[in-house]
Amino acid sequence: MATIMAIEFDASNNRSKLWLETNSQLLVHAFTHPTIVHWTLYTKWMNCMKFKVNYKLVFVSGILKFQEILKV
């Protein structure tokens, strides 16, 4: 939900770039496979994916090793 709120905030303020850091592989997977998002959040998630925002998503593992996962 926090990711959805961040994307909506950036879109409403006409920002075109967003840097997201996460330790959730599920969130990373949701960017490429949006059908895995729970039905209660699916509509909001799909609306966020329609915004013209350039995402930079960085996966942060439990041992604080940075690994770039998705670059759009």
Short mmCIF file of the C-alpha atoms (twelve columns), coordinates in Angstrom:
data_MODEL
# 
_entry.id   MODEL 
# 
loop_
_atom_site.group_PDB 
_atom_site.id 
_atom_site.type_symbol 
_atom_site.label_atom_id 
_atom_site.label_alt_id 
_atom_site.label_comp_id 
_atom_site.label_asym_id 
_atom_site.label_seq_id 
_atom_site.Cartn_x 
_atom_site.Cartn_y 
_atom_site.Cartn_z 
_atom_site.pdbx_PDB_model_num 
ATOM 1  C CA . MET A 1  0.000  0.000   0.000   1 
ATOM 2  C CA . ALA A 2  2.890  2.380   0.725   1 
ATOM 3  C CA . THR A 3  4.210  1.890   -2.805  1 
ATOM 4  C CA . ILE A 4  0.804  2.693   -4.273  1 
ATOM 5  C CA . MET A 5  0.604  5.841   -2.155  1 
ATOM 6  C CA . ALA A 6  4.102  6.933   -3.251  1 
ATOM 7  C CA . ILE A 7  3.272  6.439   -6.933  1 
ATOM 8  C CA . GLU A 8  -0.028 8.308   -6.589  1 
ATOM 9  C CA . PHE A 9  1.709  11.164  -4.745  1 
ATOM 10 C CA . ASP A 10 4.381  11.521  -7.417  1 
ATOM 11 C CA . ALA A 11 1.827  11.381  -10.222 1 
ATOM 12 C CA . SER A 12 -0.379 14.013  -8.580  1 
ATOM 13 C CA . ASN A 13 2.649  16.321  -8.245  1 
ATOM 14 C CA . ASN A 14 3.674  15.852  -11.908 1 
ATOM 15 C CA . ARG A 15 6.919  14.098  -11.062 1 
ATOM 16 C CA . SER A 16 8.288  11.801  -13.722 1 
ATOM 17 C CA . LYS A 17 10.850 9.763   -11.765 1 
ATOM 18 C CA . LEU A 18 10.501 7.631   -8.669  1 
ATOM 19 C CA . TRP A 19 13.148 5.708   -6.713  1 
ATOM 20 C CA . LEU A 20 11.776 2.802   -4.689  1 
ATOM 21 C CA . GLU A 21 13.768 0.674   -2.275  1 
ATOM 22 C CA . THR A 22 12.249 -2.521  -0.969  1 
ATOM 23 C CA . ASN A 23 13.087 -5.796  0.709   1 
ATOM 24 C CA . SER A 24 9.986  -7.439  -0.737  1 
ATOM 25 C CA . GLN A 25 10.502 -9.763  -3.682  1 
ATOM 26 C CA . LEU A 26 6.727  -9.844  -4.047  1 
ATOM 27 C CA . LEU A 27 6.663  -6.104  -4.780  1 
ATOM 28 C CA . VAL A 28 9.440  -6.478  -7.347  1 
ATOM 29 C CA . HIS A 29 7.504  -9.324  -8.971  1 
ATOM 30 C CA . ALA A 30 4.283  -7.241  -8.996  1 
ATOM 31 C CA . PHE A 31 5.845  -4.746  -11.426 1 
ATOM 32 C CA . THR A 32 6.323  -7.433  -14.060 1 
ATOM 33 C CA . HIS A 33 3.344  -9.656  -13.158 1 
ATOM 34 C CA . PRO A 34 0.553  -7.386  -11.850 1 
ATOM 35 C CA . THR A 35 -1.962 -10.231 -11.703 1 
ATOM 36 C CA . ILE A 36 -0.359 -11.445 -8.449  1 
ATOM 37 C CA . VAL A 37 -1.603 -8.348  -6.601  1 
ATOM 38 C CA . HIS A 38 -4.441 -9.127  -4.192  1 
ATOM 39 C CA . TRP A 39 -7.877 -8.311  -5.592  1 
ATOM 40 C CA . THR A 40 -8.533 -5.634  -2.943  1 
ATOM 41 C CA . LEU A 41 -5.571 -3.591  -4.248  1 
ATOM 42 C CA . TYR A 42 -5.588 -4.670  -7.891  1 
ATOM 43 C CA . THR A 43 -7.538 -1.695  -9.282  1 
ATOM 44 C CA . LYS A 44 -5.386 0.857   -7.463  1 
ATOM 45 C CA . TRP A 45 -2.223 -0.997  -8.558  1 
ATOM 46 C CA . MET A 46 -3.276 -1.053  -12.215 1 
ATOM 47 C CA . ASN A 47 -4.133 2.660   -12.060 1 
ATOM 48 C CA . CYS A 48 -0.627 3.317   -10.715 1 
ATOM 49 C CA . MET A 49 0.908  1.331   -13.556 1 
ATOM 50 C CA . LYS A 50 -0.830 3.664   -16.041 1 
ATOM 51 C CA . PHE A 51 0.968  6.753   -14.716 1 
ATOM 52 C CA . LYS A 52 3.838  7.917   -16.901 1 
ATOM 53 C CA . VAL A 53 6.482  7.512   -14.214 1 
ATOM 54 C CA . ASN A 54 9.995  6.153   -14.698 1 
ATOM 55 C CA . TYR A 55 10.580 3.666   -11.894 1 
ATOM 56 C CA . LYS A 56 13.946 2.782   -10.438 1 
ATOM 57 C CA . LEU A 57 13.382 -0.205  -8.183  1 
ATOM 58 C CA . VAL A 58 16.166 -1.466  -5.950  1 
ATOM 59 C CA . PHE A 59 15.880 -4.692  -3.991  1 
ATOM 60 C CA . VAL A 60 17.491 -4.561  -0.548  1 
ATOM 61 C CA . SER A 61 18.047 -8.013  0.912   1 
ATOM 62 C CA . GLY A 62 18.044 -8.898  4.599   1 
ATOM 63 C CA . ILE A 63 21.837 -8.642  4.757   1 
ATOM 64 C CA . LEU A 64 21.824 -5.107  3.328   1 
ATOM 65 C CA . LYS A 65 23.283 -6.100  -0.021  1 
ATOM 66 C CA . PHE A 66 22.016 -3.800  -2.766  1 
ATOM 67 C CA . GLN A 67 20.954 -5.423  -6.005  1 
ATOM 68 C CA . GLU A 68 19.258 -3.647  -8.876  1 
ATOM 69 C CA . ILE A 69 16.255 -5.674  -9.977  1 
ATOM 70 C CA . LEU A 70 14.233 -3.599  -12.384 1 
ATOM 71 C CA . LYS A 71 15.131 -0.553  -14.401 1 
ATOM 72 C CA . VAL A 72 12.439 0.957   -16.598 1 
# 
